[in-house]
């Protein structure tokens, strides 16, 4: 079990498979990209599977989310999913992706055992997409979403970040589109995870702003805390259901008290929080031939030291030293 001093138990593992990405989203990284990790620094496929096996069989992990960077850039992704699906007990597995490679991989991922996907899409306007991501790949994302839905990677969830002066007027349009395509839309407040440290608390689009905009067109009914559990998104039914919309308000409505997540970076570090400034090295133990129990104990010790909150509600919050692409979203 992965328990901390606040009696929170981690059952959800986020695994970053690579720090690389084929987009350059303005809220994530600079246009020229970043200094990527060297191949020797990255965990191998076998090392990733071993750590997930330890987490599932010894530490009580029941959910595994593959992230990046962009996880579809990992050549061994399908094999990793397939090996993890063979574990006993079998974890539920999902993938957070920008969707560009989903059209060609969705069917294979489903066959390997992936359960569902989260796809990032911030706008329905190709020109705005190009401005936000610095790439002209909007059609590829839409095609990837359709392929994921057809492959049965459902519910297909769409993650959207609204940026002032770019797409902050699109909330109702995005929700109408998601309802029409049977996707579950989730808005995420912009978080301080950009490598260039350009995030500003004042001026960000808040959960309150998003809900006010949605209510100009839709009737929203809150599902409530009992339905939410440890999920990061507050959810509302749309026009009486069955469709829902979620808002992840990490900045203005932190949900740290119910957090059930632990994170593994692409280079084998345990992070107790997306915004943590400390890491625990598992890669060194792996490559030093440490037995599974020793690695499990390192992980337990790391999680025991998890802080009460992310610190995002503190105006003096300092951004993590590493960008989101190296940590995993």
PyMOL commands that set and color helices and strands:
alter all, ss='L'
color gray80, all
select helices_A, chain A and resi 45-58+71-73+77-85+102-112+126-133+138-151+171-181+207-214+225-228+256-258+283-287+292-304+324-327
alter helices_A, ss='H'
color red, helices_A
select strands_A, chain A and resi 2-3+9-10+12-16+63-67+92-97+116-120+157-160+184-188+220-222+234-238+244-248+261-264+269-271+280-281
alter strands_A, ss='S'
color yellow, strands_A
deselect
rebuild
show_as cartoon
